[in-house]
Amino acid sequence: MWDRAPESRLSRYFRQLNDASGLPPIRPAVIAPMAAGIVLAAAFITWEHRAAQPMMPLRLFGARSFAAGTAATFFHASVVFGGQCS
């Protein structure tokens, strides 16, 4: 029926990010999303730190087993689902 399903802005962003994987690492198409991700992650952490009732209490990361489990889950999902964006 359709060659492609209609894309949302978010799916277009991820597709462009995936297309950028073959580019040299110093191009704006590669650097800008990485910088935006770092800035947004820092803003989220700051927001959660100041919130009276945070979505993710940052004190949980003080437990070594929780922090290690979260990091392992993140890297596992990155490997398993990393190539699925195309």
Backbone torsions as a table, in degrees:
resi	resn	phi	psi	omega
1	MET	NA	-63.0	177.9
2	TRP	-109.9	144.6	173.0
3	ASP	-67.6	-38.5	179.5
4	ARG	-142.9	142.2	174.7
5	ALA	-70.4	151.3	177.7
6	PRO	-58.3	138.7	-177.1
7	GLU	-100.0	139.8	171.7
8	SER	-84.3	169.8	178.2
9	ARG	-62.0	-38.0	-178.7
10	LEU	-66.3	-43.8	179.8
11	SER	-67.5	-35.6	175.7
12	ARG	-63.5	-40.3	178.3
13	TYR	-60.0	-47.0	-179.2
14	PHE	-66.8	-35.1	178.1
15	ARG	-66.4	-41.8	178.0
16	GLN	-65.6	-36.9	177.4
17	LEU	-63.4	-40.7	178.4
18	ASN	-68.1	-38.9	177.7
19	ASP	-64.2	-28.1	-178.7
20	ALA	-75.8	-9.0	-176.1
21	SER	-65.5	-22.3	178.4
22	GLY	-89.9	-1.5	-177.8
23	LEU	-86.2	157.7	172.8
24	PRO	-59.8	147.6	-172.8
25	PRO	-71.4	-4.6	-178.2
26	ILE	-105.2	16.3	177.7
27	ARG	-86.2	150.7	179.2
28	PRO	-59.1	-30.7	179.5
29	ALA	-67.1	-17.9	178.4
30	VAL	-99.8	-44.7	-175.6
31	ILE	-69.9	-42.3	-174.8
32	ALA	-60.1	-48.9	178.4
33	PRO	-64.9	-33.8	177.9
34	MET	-66.2	-44.2	179.3
35	ALA	-64.6	-41.4	178.9
36	ALA	-62.7	-40.0	178.4
37	GLY	-63.7	-41.4	179.3
38	ILE	-66.0	-44.5	179.8
39	VAL	-64.1	-43.6	-179.7
40	LEU	-67.8	-36.3	176.8
41	ALA	-64.5	-42.9	178.0
42	ALA	-64.3	-39.7	178.5
43	ALA	-65.1	-40.2	178.9
44	PHE	-63.9	-44.5	-179.6
45	ILE	-63.4	-42.8	178.0
46	THR	-62.5	-44.6	179.5
47	TRP	-61.5	-46.2	-179.1
48	GLU	-66.2	-35.1	179.7
49	HIS	-65.4	-34.5	-177.1
50	ARG	-89.8	-15.1	-175.3
51	ALA	-71.4	144.3	178.1
52	ALA	-69.4	-40.1	177.6
53	GLN	-127.8	84.7	-175.7
54	PRO	-71.0	153.3	174.9
55	MET	-66.1	-39.9	179.9
56	MET	-127.4	100.2	179.4
57	PRO	-60.9	120.1	-175.7
58	LEU	-68.8	-17.3	178.7
59	ARG	-66.0	-20.1	177.4
60	LEU	-60.9	-32.3	-179.4
61	PHE	-72.7	-6.5	174.3
62	GLY	-72.4	-23.4	176.3
63	ALA	-81.0	120.5	-175.5
64	ARG	-58.8	-40.0	-178.5
65	SER	-67.0	-38.4	178.1
66	PHE	-66.6	-44.9	-179.6
67	ALA	-63.4	-43.1	179.6
68	ALA	-67.0	-40.6	178.1
69	GLY	-64.6	-40.4	177.8
70	THR	-65.0	-43.6	178.7
71	ALA	-64.3	-42.3	178.7
72	ALA	-63.4	-41.3	178.3
73	THR	-64.3	-41.8	178.8
74	PHE	-61.1	-48.9	-178.1
75	PHE	-68.2	-35.5	177.4
76	HIS	-63.8	-47.0	178.8
77	ALA	-64.2	-35.2	177.3
78	SER	-62.6	-40.9	-179.9
79	VAL	-72.4	-45.4	-175.5
80	VAL	-69.9	-45.4	-174.2
81	PHE	-101.5	-1.2	-177.3
82	GLY	-59.8	-38.0	-178.8
83	GLY	-87.9	2.3	-175.5
84	GLN	-88.0	1.5	-174.6
85	CYS	-80.9	-12.5	-174.1
86	SER	-78.2	NA	NA
